[in-house]
């Protein structure tokens, strides 16, 4: 599903990635751990096409995304990649339901067309009763579940998570971790998770350690 070869990334005088090679199979859950500054988040941003590498190639689902222009890349990202961040990044002025269906609107679908899918996901994640609430009215665990529902809206091939349980208490963190594996079992999605949570890292099919810009 993901094939990255020779990824290099420099910010000014700082070499952040120094030739990363990474292959992830379809339906695999891979965790990436390492000290702060090892390059984990930069790698995840490149895998998610939010950042471009300086050199190397990246293929996702058979498409060499390093060759796509900006507009094509944005469309590809919207359709094929879901993101879950440590800070949920929900839009504060919109309800949970509206936040979840936002990727569908960006893809050009109508509100009427998107609403049933958003409700289905909120129900699957046990927050359907909060669909009309805005983020400020939700608990931290509920906010993160809404963010996961949004990440899944367009049925992406790949879900990328950056410290997804970093702001949750231990009980909500365990629920979220189990949710990823339940979703993989049900939907066959591929997960790459950057985390400092050793419990989550050890649950993955593979745990990769980054150090000084390489795996």
HELIX and SHEET records of a PDB file:
HELIX    1   1 UNK A   40  UNK A   47  1                                   8    
HELIX    2   2 UNK A   65  UNK A   67  5                                   3    
HELIX    3   3 UNK A   70  UNK A   80  1                                  11    
HELIX    4   4 UNK A   96  UNK A  106  1                                  11    
HELIX    5   5 UNK A  111  UNK A  124  1                                  14    
HELIX    6   6 UNK A  128  UNK A  130  5                                   3    
HELIX    7   7 UNK A  135  UNK A  137  5                                   3    
HELIX    8   8 UNK A  140  UNK A  152  1                                  13    
HELIX    9   9 UNK A  170  UNK A  187  1                                  18    
HELIX   10  10 UNK A  198  UNK A  203  1                                   6    
SHEET    1   A 4 UNK A  14  UNK A  24  0                                        
SHEET    2   A 4 UNK A   2  UNK A  11 -1                                        
SHEET    3   A 4 UNK A  55  UNK A  60 -1                                        
SHEET    4   A 4 UNK A  63  UNK A  64 -1                                        
SHEET    1   B 5 UNK A  81  UNK A  85  0                                        
SHEET    2   B 5 UNK A 158  UNK A 162  1                                        
SHEET    3   B 5 UNK A 190  UNK A 194  1                                        
SHEET    4   B 5 UNK A  29  UNK A  33  1                                        
SHEET    5   B 5 UNK A 206  UNK A 209  1                                        
END                                                                             
